[in-house]
Amino acid sequence: MIKIFDRVTTIFIKEILIRKNMSNSIYDKNNVQLFNGDCLEILQQIKPNSVNMIFADPPYFLSNGGITCKAGKMVSVNKGKWDKSNGHEEDFKFTKRWLKACRRVLHDNGTIWISGTHHNIYKVGFALEQLGYDILNEIVWFKPNGPPNLACRYFAHSHETVLWARKSKKSKHTFNYKLMKNWDVNGDKINNQGKQMRSVWSITLTPLKEKENGKHPTQKPLELLKRIIASSTKKGDLVLDPFNGSGTTGVAARSLGRRYVGIEKEKKFLDITVNRLNSNS
């Protein structure tokens, strides 16, 4: 297992941990710490109210044996065992458990972002309301280069939903309005620099250059995460991702001067994350 530690920068993360010497910490360097394990277990080892922002890209439960189009070829939609549905009730129980665990560690003025499609996002929204979160926005991530629908029996899927919620209605959440108004929209034809940013973001699928260190089946583009983190945090804030994947959240957070904690079950994806952090991609 990869073990990379920087003695100069480990102190900041240890301040938020209940158990300071956790054996499943595999990377602790330059204000980034990665944990290999189940987020429900590791979140319990983090102090309450210690995280400023959470981004979660949870299982969408869409690996049902269907097909999709990728690079002009017909491929399976299956991502892995972790993305298969266990039925509506069990899927909702899982969703509510990890959202509850996240709420415990989230600062009273903190916010959480969760991505999804129709396969899971309604469960997420209902669970957020049940747990006392306050939903601020529903962001539509429009994919202008999304794949066609091969079945030709319904509309082509060309967007994902990202819900943004604060811990409670009393939370004094961060929103960097002027920064977002003047954000370099980087080819986003829906938003214009100098005008209020809208809740529909046109961002292309993850470019190949961001997959040079390895591929994850649900990897998000850096532009999406940079926009999310820049809009709702301040420099030095702590960002957490309970489903780290290939580490896009961590790469974006570090590039913006934020601290980061990532949790991931699959070691192979953490290996990709470490490679990306080391190559700044």
N, C-alpha and C positions, 0 to 999 in steps of 0.2 A: 504494500500500500504506500502511495506517495505521502511523504511527510516533509513539508517545507515550512520552516519557521524563521521569523525574523525577530530576534530578542528585543530589538528596539521598539517594535510596533505591536507587541502582543498585549501590552497592558490595557489598551483601550477596550478590547473585547472582554478581557477577564473581569472588567468592572461590571458587566451586565450578566455574567454567568453565576448561577448558584453553585455549581460544581466547577471550580476553576481549572481543573486538570482532566478534561473529558477525553477519553481514549479515542473517540471517533472524530476528533478534530484532525484533519489531514493537511490543512494549509492555513497559515497565519502569517501574513506578510503584507506590508504596505496598506494597512487599514482594511484588509479583507480576511475573513475567516470562513473556511468551508468545513461542513460537517457531513460525514457519511453515515446515513441512518434514516430512520422513520421520523418525519417531522413531528408527529404527535408525541413521540418520546423526547425528542431533543428540545422542542418548545417548552416542555415542562422544566427544563434546566436553565431557562433564561428568566431573568428577573422581571416581575410585572412592570408595566408602564415604562419600559426601557427603549422601545423601538419607535422611531419617528414615522416611518412609512413602510408599508408592506406591499410588495407586488406578488401576486400568486397566479401561476399558470397551471391550474390543477388538471387532473384527468378530465377529459370531456365526455368520456363514456361513449365514444363513437366507433370504437373498433368492433364492428358487428359483422365482419366478413364481406362488406361491400367493396365497391371499386371506385377509383377516382383516376384523374389524369395528371401525370407528372412528367414534365419535359416531353410532352407529346406521346407518352406511352401510358397504357392502361396498367394501373398498379392497385394493390390492395390498400384499403383505408386503415388496416390494422396497424397500430403503433406498437403494441406490446401488451402483455398481460395486465399491466398497471392501468391500461386505458379501457379495459372491458367492463361492461355494466354488470352489476350483481342484482339488477332489478331496481325499480324506482325507490322502494323504501330503504334498501341498504345503501344505495347511492346517496340518498338525501341524508341518511344518518352519518355517513362518512363526511359529506360536505359540511354538515353542521358541527361535527366534532373538530375538524381542523380550523373552521372559522372561529369557533369558541376558543380554541387554543391560541389563535392569533390575537384575538381581542384581549386576552389576558396580558400579553406582552406589549401590546400597542400602547403608546403614550396616550394620556387623556386627550391631548390635542392632536393626536396622530390620525393618519388616514390609511386606507387599504384600497388597492386596485386589484380586480380579479377579471381575468379574460375568459372568454367562453364562446360557445355557439348555442343554438337552440337545444342541443343535446344536454347541456348542463346549466346554462345561465339562469334559467327560471328557478331551478333549485337553489342556486346561489343567492338570487335576489330575495326569495322567501326566507331563507335561513338568515340572511343579514337583518331583515326586519324582525324576525323572531328573537334574535340575540341582542337587539337594542342598538345596532348600527343605524346611521342616518345616511341614506343614499344621496349623494350630491349631483352626480351626473351619470348618464349612460352614453359612453363614447362609442361611436361606430367606427371601427377601423375598416375602411373601404380598401379593397385590394384591386387596383386598376388592372393588374396582370394576373388575376385569379384564374384557376383552371376552368375549362368548360365542364358542363354536366354531361356525362356520357350516356346516362339513361334516357335523357331527353323527355322525362316525364314530369319535371318540375323546373323551377328557375335555377340557374347556376348560382352556387354559393360563392359570393364575392365579398363577404365581410365577416368580421368577428365583433363581438360586443365586449367592451371593457367597462365594468361598473366601478365607479369611484365613490367611496363612502367614508365618512368620518366615524370615530368611535361612538359618539352619541350626539344628540342635538345640542348639547352644551359645549361641545368641543370648539375651540377656537383654532380651526385648521389653517394651514398655510396654503395660500394660492398666490403665486407670483404672476399677477395679472399683466403687468407691464412687460415682463419678460416674454410671456406667451404672445402678447399682442405684437411684439417686435421679433418674434422667433423666425429664424431662417427656415421657411417651410420646406425647403429642399425638394422642389418639384411637386408639392401638394397643390393640385389645381382647384381644390375646394376652398382652401384658406389663402389669404393674402397678407403679406407682411405689412404691418402698420394698421391692421384692422383687428377687431376682436376675434380671437380664435374660436371657431365653431366646434360643435360636438361631433362633427363628422371629419375624420382625418384620412386623407388619401395617402397611403404609404405602401410602396410596392412590397412584394414578398421578399424574404431574406435573400440578399444577393450572395452569389457564390463566394465572393471574397471574404465573407463573414463565416464561411464554413471550411476555410482552408485547414483548420486544426482539427477537423472532425465534424461529423454531422449528427444532429438530433432531429427526430421526426417532427417535432413541433417547435423548432427554434424560431424565436421572434426576431425581427429586425432591430438593430441598434437604434435607429431613428425613433421607433415606437417607445422604447424604454427611456431614451434620453428625454423625450418630450414629457413622459409621465413623471420622471424623477425631478427634472428641472422645474416643472410646474408646481410641485407640491412639497418640496423640501428646501432646506437651506444648506449652505456649505457646512460640512462637518456633521450633518445629521446622519443617523444610523438607518440604513435601508436593509430590510430582510426579505428573502425569498424562500418560502418553505418548500418549493418545488424547483430547485435551482436549475435543473436541466443542464444545458451546455454553458450556462453562466452569463447570458446576455445582460441580465440585471446587474450582475457584479461588474462586468466590463463597463457598462454605462455609468454606474454609480461612481466607480473609481475615477473615470474620466472627468466627472463633474465635481470632484472633490468631496464626495460623500463616503462614509464608512459603510461596510457591507458584511452581512452574514448570509451565507447560502447553505441550504440543507437539501441533500439529495440521497436517495436510496441506492441508485445505480453508480457504482464506482467508475465505470467506463465513461459516464458523462462528466464526473468530477475530473477525470483525467483530461478531458477536452477543455473543461473550464480552466484548469491550471495552465494548459498550453496556450489558451487564449490570453490569459492574464500575463503570461510571460512574454507573449509576442504583441500585446496591446492591440488585439483584433477582436 
